[in-house]
Amino acid sequence: MRVHRSAAALLLGAAALGCASGGAPSNTSSTTAPGMDVAAYTSFGWQAASDPSQGALTILDANIQQAIRERLLEKGYQEVASDPDLRISFERTTAVVEKASRPSPIRIGVGVGSWGGPIGGGVGTEVPVGRSGGAVTEQETTLTIRAVDPKANREVWIGSSTGEVGEELEKGAIEKIVAGTLADFPKKRK
């Protein structure tokens, strides 16, 4: 019976370790300009495109803009069409990133059973021969959001996050990367 409990505990521990090794969180950073009190601003509007040749707003960019709008409204800022305190702009860049995949060269398997007998157990090992692993490519999107004071003609806040948002229009992924990017954007002072 001790062999059975020990093996079950080992299997449970291995399963827990496997579940705990999920995806890493997004890389997020932000900076406020020295001496600027972003929470003192009350309204925002959108920065006009500096390059008219960029074309129309894509559906993905419209969804990102809507997610930014919702977050800023939640933080207490008011969207206005003319003469805003802050002009908001954003840009996204997508890159294919190669990440090394290095699985353990030695694998250990544990089995417990009671087929046709009182109780049985076994331990097996495997050592791969030849090349294993290799590189895995992933598509990462970096979202950068900027807040500019148009009266002072000065950038007052910038934030960026890197995550997995492809050209597919996954609302959850868009909301996650926008929320991460604006996490440190201050709430409007009341």
N, CA, C and O of each residue as an XYZ file, in Angstrom:
760
protein
N       0.811     -1.191      0.000
C       0.000      0.000      0.000
C       0.866      1.272      0.000
O       0.453      2.299     -0.539
N       2.051      1.209      0.595
C       2.929      2.373      0.605
C       3.417      2.726     -0.787
O       3.543      3.902     -1.128
N       3.692      1.708     -1.593
C       4.132      1.951     -2.969
C       3.044      2.692     -3.719
O       3.335      3.626     -4.466
N       1.807      2.296     -3.536
C       0.676      2.914     -4.220
C       0.533      4.381     -3.829
O       0.334      5.226     -4.702
N       0.627      4.705     -2.551
C       0.491      6.096     -2.091
C       1.649      6.960     -2.588
O       1.445      8.094     -3.023
N       2.857      6.419     -2.521
C       4.024      7.175     -2.984
C       3.939      7.459     -4.477
O       4.226      8.569     -4.925
N       3.543      6.448     -5.240
C       3.428      6.633     -6.683
C       2.318      7.610     -7.015
O       2.468      8.437     -7.914
N       1.197      7.523     -6.294
C       0.089      8.450     -6.531
C       0.505      9.876     -6.199
O       0.156     10.811     -6.920
N       1.247     10.045     -5.115
C       1.717     11.384     -4.750
C       2.675     11.932     -5.802
O       2.629     13.117     -6.129
N       3.550     11.064     -6.335
C       4.485     11.485     -7.373
C       3.749     11.898     -8.647
O       4.087     12.910     -9.261
N       2.746     11.117     -9.042
C       1.959     11.454    -10.228
C       1.192     12.756    -10.042
O       1.134     13.580    -10.955
N       0.599     12.945     -8.855
C      -0.147     14.165     -8.576
C       0.772     15.382     -8.613
O       0.401     16.431     -9.140
N       1.983     15.236     -8.046
C       2.946     16.331     -8.072
C       3.380     16.675     -9.483
O       3.507     17.851     -9.824
N       3.610     15.661    -10.310
C       3.999     15.901    -11.701
C       2.885     16.581    -12.469
O       3.148     17.461    -13.289
N       1.635     16.188    -12.217
C       0.502     16.816    -12.894
C       0.366     18.272    -12.480
O       0.092     19.132    -13.317
N       0.553     18.556    -11.198
C       0.456     19.943    -10.720
C       1.551     20.804    -11.335
O       1.299     21.950    -11.708
N       2.763     20.266    -11.445
C       3.859     21.013    -12.059
C       3.564     21.301    -13.519
O       3.849     22.396    -14.002
N       3.003     20.344    -14.223
C       2.661     20.535    -15.628
C       1.603     21.597    -15.806
O       1.676     22.381    -16.752
N       0.603     21.647    -14.911
C      -0.450     22.662    -15.004
C       0.068     24.037    -14.642
O      -0.420     25.038    -15.167
N       1.052     24.106    -13.754
C       1.560     25.404    -13.307
C       2.472     26.059    -14.321
O       2.789     27.239    -14.172
N       2.902     25.352    -15.336
C       3.840     25.937    -16.292
C       3.124     26.518    -17.502
O       3.513     26.259    -18.640
N       2.065     27.313    -17.256
C       1.296     27.925    -18.324
C       2.040     29.075    -18.965
O       3.232     29.264    -18.719
N       1.342     29.850    -19.793
C       1.951     30.951    -20.514
C       2.419     32.071    -19.612
O       1.833     32.323    -18.559
N       3.463     32.732    -20.025
C       4.014     33.841    -19.260
C       3.173     35.092    -19.492
O       2.593     35.256    -20.566
N       3.102     35.972    -18.503
C       2.336     37.205    -18.673
C       2.990     38.136    -19.691
O       4.165     37.982    -20.024
N       2.214     39.103    -20.180
C       2.721     40.072    -21.148
C       3.809     40.940    -20.524
O       3.799     41.197    -19.320
N       4.734     41.384    -21.347
C       5.764     42.323    -20.925
C       5.159     43.719    -21.031
O       4.822     44.168    -22.126
N       5.018     44.411    -19.892
C       4.342     45.704    -19.841
C       5.251     46.743    -19.203
O       5.945     46.455    -18.228
N       5.245     47.968    -19.762
C       5.993     49.069    -19.159
C       5.290     50.383    -19.470
O       4.570     50.502    -20.462
N       5.512     51.370    -18.602
C       4.964     52.707    -18.850
C       5.841     53.750    -18.172
O       6.584     53.452    -17.237
N       5.737     54.983    -18.669
C       6.526     56.091    -18.140
C       5.698     57.369    -18.188
O       4.998     57.635    -19.165
N       5.788     58.146    -17.132
C       5.173     59.470    -17.092
C       6.293     60.500    -17.211
O       7.357     60.344    -16.611
N       6.049     61.543    -17.985
C       7.063     62.587    -18.158
C       7.348     63.252    -16.814
O       6.438     63.439    -16.006
N       8.603     63.608    -16.578
C       8.969     64.244    -15.310
C       8.144     65.510    -15.050
O       7.979     66.355    -15.930
N       7.639     65.615    -13.837
C       6.898     66.802    -13.429
C       5.463     66.867    -13.930
O       4.779     67.861    -13.684
N       4.984     65.837    -14.628
C       3.631     65.867    -15.177
C       2.672     65.130    -14.249
O       2.994     64.062    -13.728
N       1.490     65.710    -14.047
C       0.445     65.123    -13.213
C      -0.696     64.703    -14.128
O      -1.635     65.469    -14.345
N      -0.618     63.491    -14.665
C      -1.601     63.019    -15.639
C      -3.000     62.967    -15.023
O      -3.982     63.208    -15.726
N      -3.115     62.659    -13.739
C      -4.417     62.562    -13.076
C      -5.153     63.907    -13.029
O      -6.361     63.937    -12.797
N      -4.443     65.011    -13.245
C      -5.075     66.337    -13.226
C      -5.826     66.637    -14.525
O      -6.675     67.528    -14.546
N      -5.535     65.921    -15.596
C      -6.239     66.113    -16.864
C      -7.647     65.531    -16.743
O      -7.879     64.610    -15.960
N      -8.589     66.077    -17.530
C      -9.972     65.608    -17.398
C     -10.547     65.001    -18.675
O     -11.476     64.197    -18.603
N     -10.020     65.365    -19.831
C     -10.634     64.910    -21.075
C      -9.583     64.366    -22.036
O      -8.387     64.625    -21.899
N     -10.073     63.600    -23.015
C      -9.184     63.065    -24.043
C      -9.888     63.081    -25.388
O     -11.115     63.081    -25.480
N      -9.069     63.094    -26.419
C      -9.514     62.975    -27.801
C      -8.471     62.150    -28.532
O      -7.513     61.679    -27.918
N      -8.640     61.972    -29.814
C      -7.744     61.113    -30.579
C      -6.792     61.944    -31.417
O      -7.196     62.927    -32.039
N      -5.545     61.553    -31.432
C      -4.519     62.204    -32.243
C      -4.799     61.898    -33.704
O      -5.008     60.739    -34.065
N      -4.806     62.909    -34.539
C      -4.997     62.698    -35.973
C      -3.788     61.967    -36.534
O      -2.666     62.157    -36.066
N      -4.017     61.136    -37.531
C      -2.915     60.404    -38.165
C      -1.933     61.387    -38.774
O      -2.329     62.302    -39.496
N      -0.654     61.199    -38.484
C       0.359     62.119    -39.005
C       0.686     61.814    -40.461
O       1.208     62.664    -41.182
N       0.376     60.601    -40.881
C       0.668     60.200    -42.255
C      -0.643     59.786    -42.930
O      -1.121     58.675    -42.701
N      -1.239     60.664    -43.764
C      -2.515     60.334    -44.389
C      -2.450     59.150    -45.351
O      -3.487     58.601    -45.724
N      -1.258     58.757    -45.749
C      -1.135     57.626    -46.665
C      -1.349     56.283    -45.963
O      -1.383     55.241    -46.618
N      -1.490     56.302    -44.638
C      -1.706     55.063    -43.902
C      -3.045     54.429    -44.232
O      -3.238     53.237    -43.993
N      -3.955     55.189    -44.768
C      -5.245     54.637    -45.171
C      -6.258     54.651    -44.055
O      -6.064     55.272    -43.009
N      -7.347     53.948    -44.307
C      -8.466     53.920    -43.364
C      -8.111     53.103    -42.120
O      -7.213     52.261    -42.138
N      -8.839     53.381    -41.052
C      -8.686     52.654    -39.808
C      -9.139     51.208    -40.026
O     -10.269     50.973    -40.452
N      -8.266     50.241    -39.737
C      -8.624     48.834    -39.928
C      -9.617     48.405    -38.841
O      -9.788     49.095    -37.836
N     -10.255     47.280    -39.053
C     -11.196     46.759    -38.049
C     -10.454     46.454    -36.755
O     -10.954     46.751    -35.670
N      -9.263     45.860    -36.859
C      -8.476     45.562    -35.668
C      -8.125     46.836    -34.910
O      -8.256     46.884    -33.687
N      -7.679     47.870    -35.626
C      -7.343     49.134    -34.974
C      -8.572     49.801    -34.371
O      -8.476     50.422    -33.313
N      -9.725     49.685    -35.024
C     -10.965     50.229    -34.465
C     -11.322     49.511    -33.163
O     -11.792     50.142    -32.217
N     -11.100     48.197    -33.112
C     -11.364     47.445    -31.886
C     -10.387     47.829    -30.778
O     -10.773     47.900    -29.611
N      -9.129     48.076    -31.129
C      -8.142     48.529    -30.146
C      -8.534     49.909    -29.632
O      -8.487     50.163    -28.429
N      -8.925     50.807    -30.551
C      -9.328     52.152    -30.153
C     -10.534     52.096    -29.213
O     -10.588     52.839    -28.233
N     -11.500     51.219    -29.504
C     -12.672     51.087    -28.638
C     -12.279     50.571    -27.253
O     -12.814     51.035    -26.246
N     -11.360     49.628    -27.196
C     -10.907     49.110    -25.905
C     -10.175     50.192    -25.100
O     -10.341     50.274    -23.883
N      -9.368     51.018    -25.772
C      -8.693     52.131    -25.096
C      -9.730     53.115    -24.574
O      -9.644     53.566    -23.432
N     -10.706     53.448    -25.406
C     -11.770     54.371    -25.018
C     -12.471     53.876    -23.739
O     -12.668     54.640    -22.793
N     -12.843     52.590    -23.728
C     -13.546     52.030    -22.575
C     -12.701     52.111    -21.310
O     -13.223     52.428    -20.242
N     -11.400     51.828    -21.414
C     -10.519     51.885    -20.245
C     -10.370     53.314    -19.723
O     -10.395     53.540    -18.513
N     -10.216     54.279    -20.632
C     -10.067     55.666    -20.194
C     -11.362     56.190    -19.559
O     -11.315     56.938    -18.583
N     -12.505     55.801    -20.107
C     -13.784     56.190    -19.499
C     -13.919     55.575    -18.108
O     -14.397     56.239    -17.188
N     -13.509     54.325    -17.941
C     -13.530     53.669    -16.628
C     -12.649     54.408    -15.627
O     -12.947     54.438    -14.433
N     -11.569     55.001    -16.113
C     -10.646     55.720    -15.232
C     -11.121     57.148    -14.941
O     -10.448     57.892    -14.227
N     -12.284     57.531    -15.495
C     -12.876     58.818    -15.165
C     -12.650     59.936    -16.160
O     -13.102     61.058    -15.929
N     -11.966     59.668    -17.260
C     -11.720     60.704    -18.262
C     -12.927     60.804    -19.189
O     -13.635     59.820    -19.407
N     -13.156     61.996    -19.732
C     -14.283     62.244    -20.626
C     -13.758     62.404    -22.047
O     -12.784     63.120    -22.279
N     -14.405     61.738    -22.990
C     -14.004     61.883    -24.390
C     -14.696     63.109    -24.970
O     -15.910     63.266    -24.840
N     -13.921     63.975    -25.610
C     -14.471     65.176    -26.249
C     -13.950     65.253    -27.685
O     -12.860     64.772    -27.996
N     -14.753     65.865    -28.543
C     -14.385     65.956    -29.961
C     -13.410     67.103    -30.228
O     -12.558     66.997    -31.110
N     -13.529     68.195    -29.476
C     -12.645     69.329    -29.735
C     -12.008     69.823    -28.441
O     -12.609     69.765    -27.368
N     -10.801     70.300    -28.568
C     -10.013     70.878    -27.484
C      -9.868     69.960    -26.263
O     -10.184     70.373    -25.147
N      -9.394     68.718    -26.461
C      -9.201     67.834    -25.308
C      -7.935     68.198    -24.534
O      -7.026     68.835    -25.067
N      -7.894     67.781    -23.268
C      -6.686     67.978    -22.456
C      -5.562     67.050    -22.922
O      -4.388     67.417    -22.878
N      -5.928     65.847    -23.366
C      -4.955     64.862    -23.831
C      -5.349     64.362    -25.205
O      -6.530     64.145    -25.475
N      -4.373     64.178    -26.070
C      -4.583     63.519    -27.366
C      -3.980     62.128    -27.243
O      -2.810     61.980    -26.892
N      -4.778     61.115    -27.532
C      -4.353     59.729    -27.409
C      -4.052     59.175    -28.796
O      -4.813     59.380    -29.742
N      -2.946     58.479    -28.897
C      -2.607     57.764    -30.133
C      -2.077     56.388    -29.749
O      -1.671     56.156    -28.610
N      -2.090     55.492    -30.712
C      -1.537     54.165    -30.460
C      -0.944     53.626    -31.742
O      -1.297     54.050    -32.843
N      -0.050     52.697    -31.577
C       0.530     51.995    -32.721
C       0.755     50.555    -32.295
O       0.999     50.252    -31.127
N       0.666     49.690    -33.275
C       0.939     48.279    -32.998
C       1.949     47.785    -34.009
O       1.904     48.129    -35.191
N       2.851     46.978    -33.519
C       3.830     46.336    -34.383
C       3.765     44.840    -34.112
O       3.604     44.407    -32.971
N       3.889     44.076    -35.156
C       3.830     42.626    -35.033
C       5.133     42.041    -35.530
O       5.647     42.429    -36.580
N       5.656     41.109    -34.769
C       6.917     40.462    -35.133
C       6.801     38.967    -34.880
O       6.122     38.525    -33.953
N       7.466     38.217    -35.709
C       7.570     36.777    -35.491
C       8.821     36.565    -34.662
O       9.923     36.934    -35.069
N       8.640     35.967    -33.496
C       9.731     35.778    -32.553
C      10.059     34.293    -32.464
O       9.169     33.454    -32.330
N      11.343     33.985    -32.539
C      11.789     32.607    -32.416
C      12.209     32.359    -30.985
O      13.075     33.052    -30.451
N      11.589     31.361    -30.364
C      11.924     31.023    -28.991
C      12.471     29.611    -28.961
O      11.939     28.709    -29.608
N      13.531     29.430    -28.206
C      14.151     28.111    -28.108
C      13.265     27.190    -27.288
O      12.729     27.581    -26.251
N      13.122     25.993    -27.755
C      12.361     24.978    -27.045
C      13.331     23.887    -26.631
O      13.883     23.190    -27.482
N      13.538     23.737    -25.352
C      14.505     22.752    -24.876
C      13.835     21.797    -23.894
O      13.876     22.009    -22.682
N      13.226     20.757    -24.421
C      12.660     19.780    -23.504
C      13.771     19.003    -22.806
O      14.891     18.911    -23.310
N      13.458     18.465    -21.680
C      14.430     17.686    -20.929
C      14.893     16.506    -21.772
O      14.064     15.829    -22.380
N      16.201     16.240    -21.823
C      16.685     15.130    -22.626
C      16.354     13.766    -22.014
O      16.389     12.750    -22.709
N      16.037     13.740    -20.729
C      15.707     12.481    -20.068
C      14.263     12.560    -19.586
O      13.855     13.538    -18.959
N      13.499     11.511    -19.890
C      12.103     11.465    -19.457
C      11.932     10.283    -18.518
O      12.489      9.207    -18.734
N      11.166     10.502    -17.494
C      10.893      9.444    -16.522
C       9.387      9.246    -16.464
O       8.630     10.211    -16.351
N       8.962      8.015    -16.541
C       7.549      7.688    -16.445
C       7.301      6.790    -15.253
O       8.112      5.918    -14.942
N       6.184      7.003    -14.589
C       5.802      6.209    -13.427
C       4.429      5.633    -13.697
O       3.542      6.342    -14.172
N       4.240      4.362    -13.402
C       2.947      3.734    -13.597
C       2.538      2.938    -12.386
O       3.380      2.352    -11.706
N       1.240      2.912    -12.111
C       0.677      2.168    -10.994
C      -0.523      1.418    -11.520
O      -1.309      1.973    -12.287
N      -0.680      0.180    -11.128
C      -1.845     -0.565    -11.578
C      -2.068     -1.805    -10.745
O      -1.234     -2.174     -9.918
N      -3.207     -2.449    -10.970
C      -3.511     -3.663    -10.228
C      -4.183     -4.687    -11.133
O      -5.113     -5.369    -10.703
N      -3.742     -4.803    -12.348
C      -4.352     -5.738    -13.288
C      -3.937     -7.158    -12.967
O      -2.755     -7.494    -13.046
N      -4.879     -7.981    -12.611
C      -4.635     -9.393    -12.378
C      -3.818     -9.715    -11.146
O      -3.494    -10.884    -10.934
N      -3.478     -8.771    -10.346
C      -2.686     -9.055     -9.155
C      -3.019     -8.069     -8.063
O      -3.871     -7.198     -8.241
N      -2.351     -8.201     -6.930
C      -2.697     -7.312     -5.825
C      -2.389     -5.845     -6.133
O      -3.293     -5.014     -6.038
N      -1.188     -5.500     -6.488
C      -0.818     -4.118     -6.834
C       0.502     -4.175     -7.579
O       1.342     -5.027     -7.288
N       0.694     -3.284     -8.532
C       1.932     -3.278     -9.283
C       2.376     -1.874     -9.576
O       1.564     -0.949     -9.571
N       3.629     -1.704     -9.827
C       4.151     -0.388    -10.136
C       5.354     -0.522    -11.036
O       5.970     -1.586    -11.105
N       5.689      0.536    -11.720
C       6.834      0.481    -12.601
C       7.390      1.864    -12.844
O       6.663      2.855    -12.771
N       8.660      1.934    -13.128
C       9.324      3.189    -13.449
C      10.096      2.948    -14.733
O      10.807      1.951    -14.859
N       9.958      3.864    -15.691
C      10.684      3.736    -16.945
C      11.397      5.024    -17.268
O      10.946      6.103    -16.884
N      12.509      4.921    -17.972
C      13.243      6.111    -18.395
C      13.455      6.067    -19.893
O      13.449      5.002    -20.510
N      13.640      7.236    -20.463
C      13.860      7.340    -21.898
C      14.914      8.403    -22.140
O      14.844      9.494    -21.572
N      15.869      8.100    -22.961
C      16.888      9.058    -23.360
C      16.816      9.140    -24.879
O      17.142      8.168    -25.560
N      16.392     10.297    -25.433
C      16.266     10.402    -26.879
C      17.620     10.364    -27.579
O      18.623     10.849    -27.056
N      17.624      9.785    -28.758
C      18.831      9.714    -29.573
C      18.640     10.649    -30.757
O      17.584     10.634    -31.390
N      19.616     11.440    -31.058
C      19.504     12.378    -32.172
C      19.085     13.747    -31.672
O      19.118     14.030    -30.474
N      18.693     14.584    -32.607
C      18.346     15.963    -32.284
C      16.899     16.045    -31.820
O      15.999     15.490    -32.449
N      16.692     16.739    -30.723
C      15.331     16.954    -30.234
C      15.139     18.430    -29.951
O      16.107     19.179    -29.825
N      13.907     18.836    -29.853
C      13.620     20.235    -29.556
C      13.684     21.080    -30.801
O      13.149     20.699    -31.842
N      14.319     22.201    -30.707
C      14.410     23.121    -31.817
C      13.744     24.425    -31.451
O      13.375     24.642    -30.297
N      13.592     25.277    -32.415
C      12.996     26.589    -32.169
C      11.506     26.573    -32.477
O      11.047     25.883    -33.387
N      10.773     27.344    -31.704
C       9.342     27.520    -31.896
C       9.126     28.981    -32.266
O       9.664     29.868    -31.604
N       8.352     29.247    -33.306
C       8.075     30.632    -33.677
C       6.692     31.027    -33.188
O       5.743     30.247    -33.274
N       6.589     32.239    -32.679
C       5.330     32.793    -32.203
C       5.182     34.202    -32.758
O       6.171     34.895    -33.000
N       3.938     34.615    -32.957
C       3.673     35.973    -33.417
C       3.337     36.826    -32.205
O       2.383     36.536    -31.483
N       4.120     37.882    -31.980
C       3.894     38.782    -30.858
C       3.550     40.168    -31.379
O       4.124     40.641    -32.360
N       2.613     40.802    -30.712
C       2.223     42.159    -31.053
C       2.597     43.076    -29.902
O       2.305     42.775    -28.745
N       3.240     44.190    -30.211
C       3.535     45.212    -29.215
C       2.593     46.375    -29.464
O       2.550     46.930    -30.562
N       1.836     46.742    -28.430
C       0.922     47.872    -28.489
C       1.530     49.004    -27.677
O       1.861     48.827    -26.505
N       1.677     50.167    -28.301
C       2.198     51.351    -27.629
C       1.118     52.423    -27.655
O       0.585     52.755    -28.714
N       0.800     52.964    -26.477
C      -0.207     54.020    -26.347
C       0.500     55.261    -25.824
O       1.294     55.195    -24.884
N       0.195     56.398    -26.454
C       0.810     57.671    -26.066
C      -0.270     58.679    -25.704
O      -1.322     58.729    -26.342
N      -0.007     59.481    -24.676
C      -0.881     60.585    -24.290
C      -0.075     61.873    -24.418
O       0.981     62.019    -23.802
N      -0.580     62.807    -25.225
C       0.117     64.061    -25.505
C      -0.745     65.228    -25.023
O      -1.954     65.259    -25.252
N      -0.105     66.182    -24.356
C      -0.777     67.428    -23.973
C      -0.648     68.363    -25.178
O       0.445     68.859    -25.450
N      -1.760     68.618    -25.917
C      -1.644     69.436    -27.129
C      -1.316     70.903    -26.845
O      -0.717     71.573    -27.687
N      -1.696     71.404    -25.687
C      -1.412     72.809    -25.358
C       0.079     73.015    -25.095
O       0.656     74.024    -25.498
N       0.699     72.040    -24.411
C       2.133     72.123    -24.128
C       2.959     71.480    -25.237
O       4.185     71.595    -25.250
N       2.279     70.795    -26.177
C       2.944     70.071    -27.258
C       4.012     69.139    -26.694
O       5.173     69.155    -27.103
N       3.561     68.318    -25.728
C       4.494     67.459    -25.001
C       3.843     66.112    -24.696
O       2.689     66.046    -24.273
N       4.598     65.052    -24.917
C       4.130     63.729    -24.523
C       4.198     63.649    -22.999
O       5.236     63.935    -22.403
N       3.075     63.254    -22.368
C       3.047     63.203    -20.907
C       3.051     61.776    -20.358
O       3.404     61.553    -19.200
N       2.654     60.808    -21.198
C       2.621     59.406    -20.747
C       2.786     58.498    -21.950
O       2.286     58.791    -23.036
N       3.498     57.385    -21.747
C       3.628     56.359    -22.786
C       3.625     54.999    -22.095
O       4.249     54.820    -21.049
N       2.924     54.058    -22.684
C       2.892     52.706    -22.147
C       2.914     51.703    -23.279
O       2.436     51.983    -24.378
N       3.471     50.531    -23.010
C       3.489     49.486    -24.038
C       3.354     48.117    -23.391
O       3.753     47.905    -22.246
N       2.781     47.194    -24.153
C       2.639     45.792    -23.748
C       2.914     44.918    -24.951
O       2.655     45.297    -26.093
N       3.436     43.756    -24.674
C       3.655     42.772    -25.723
C       2.839     41.538    -25.389
O       2.889     41.024    -24.272
N       2.088     41.073    -26.372
C       1.251     39.899    -26.179
C       0.917     39.272    -27.506
O       1.442     39.672    -28.545
N       0.048     38.296    -27.472
C      -0.330     37.579    -28.676
C      -1.669     38.104    -29.196
O      -2.730     37.640    -28.776
N      -1.615     39.064    -30.103
C      -2.800     39.580    -30.793
C      -2.453     39.577    -32.268
O      -1.690     40.428    -32.727
N      -2.989     38.654    -33.001
C      -2.713     38.572    -34.430
C      -3.737     39.384    -35.203
O      -4.467     40.188    -34.623
N      -3.789     39.179    -36.485
C      -4.754     39.875    -37.319
C      -6.177     39.354    -37.092
O      -7.147     39.991    -37.503
N      -6.298     38.188    -36.433
C      -7.629     37.719    -36.102
C      -8.178     38.625    -34.999
O      -7.419     39.108    -34.159
N      -9.444     38.849    -34.999
C     -10.049     39.879    -34.163
C     -10.580     39.293    -32.856
O     -11.785     39.329    -32.607
N      -9.700     38.761    -32.030
C     -10.110     38.183    -30.765
C     -10.289     39.288    -29.736
O      -9.319     39.911    -29.306
N     -11.529     39.525    -29.347
C     -11.831     40.623    -28.435
C     -11.140     40.448    -27.085
O     -10.636     41.416    -26.516
N     -11.114     39.231    -26.576
C     -10.473     38.981    -25.285
C      -8.995     39.311    -25.297
O      -8.480     39.888    -24.339
N      -8.301     38.950    -26.375
C      -6.866     39.232    -26.485
C      -6.625     40.732    -26.605
O      -5.668     41.256    -26.034
N      -7.489     41.424    -27.346
C      -7.355     42.881    -27.496
C      -7.558     43.555    -26.145
O      -6.769     44.419    -25.760
N      -8.604     43.171    -25.424
C      -8.876     43.769    -24.116
C      -7.739     43.509    -23.138
O      -7.397     44.377    -22.336
N      -7.153     42.319    -23.202
C      -6.065     41.972    -22.294
C      -4.823     42.829    -22.537
O      -4.216     43.325    -21.589
N      -4.445     43.002    -23.804
C      -3.235     43.781    -24.077
C      -3.471     45.274    -23.809
O      -2.559     45.967    -23.357
N      -4.685     45.778    -24.083
C      -4.994     47.185    -23.783
C      -5.017     47.400    -22.271
O      -4.477     48.391    -21.779
N      -5.634     46.485    -21.535
C      -5.686     46.608    -20.073
C      -4.276     46.582    -19.488
O      -3.974     47.338    -18.565
N      -3.414     45.719    -20.019
C      -2.039     45.672    -19.538
C      -1.283     46.949    -19.836
O      -0.512     47.434    -19.008
N      -1.509     47.489    -21.020
C      -0.812     48.715    -21.411
C      -1.254     49.900    -20.557
O      -0.429     50.728    -20.172
N      -2.555     49.986    -20.260
C      -3.086     51.124    -19.498
C      -3.173     50.866    -17.991
O      -3.754     51.672    -17.264
N      -2.615     49.771    -17.520
C      -2.711     49.433    -16.096
C      -2.144     50.537    -15.208
O      -2.705     50.826    -14.152
N      -1.048     51.153    -15.619
C      -0.417     52.204    -14.805
C      -0.860     53.614    -15.190
O      -0.362     54.593    -14.633
N      -1.799     53.726    -16.145
C      -2.307     55.059    -16.496
C      -3.151     55.531    -15.318
O      -4.082     54.832    -14.921
N      -2.849     56.708    -14.744
C      -3.537     57.129    -13.526
C      -5.027     57.414    -13.735
O      -5.442     57.874    -14.798
N      -5.824     57.130    -12.690
C      -7.229     57.514    -12.698
C      -7.320     59.024    -12.563
O      -6.492     59.663    -11.915
N      -8.359     59.580    -13.198
C      -8.558     61.033    -13.116
C      -8.864     61.411    -11.668
O      -9.649     60.755    -10.983
N      -8.231     62.473    -11.233
C      -8.480     62.971     -9.896
C      -9.871     63.612     -9.852
O     -10.265     64.320    -10.778
N     -10.597     63.361     -8.784
C     -11.973     63.897     -8.662
C     -12.004     65.271     -8.083
O     -13.079     65.849     -7.921
